[in-house]
Amino acid sequence: MLSEAGGKWRPDESDIKSARQSLTKMKPEYTVEFISLMARFQAARRQDVEGLIRTPTIKKVIGKYCRRIDEQLELFVVDDDWT
């Protein structure tokens, strides 16, 4: 997996929107796993992941996993130098 090897997800707004639209068509477990991987390997910025799950549509999809996702979001390290 690229994130394990140090790869980073550095999306712009259109990338986040596209990823969100794709994830809403998949099982919610895929969204949970994506967030888990991003957190475990610090492969994304927390704000980008939060942007990914901000809309009512995706929130409805991941509904029963919100607590688990919130726990994963807490694992992100705040890094002001991350660009």
Secondary structure, DSSP 8 states (H G I E B T S, - for coil): -TTTTT------HHHHHHHHHHHTTS-HHHHHHHHHHHHHTT-S-HHHHHHHT-SHHHHHHTGGGHHHHHHHHTT----TT--
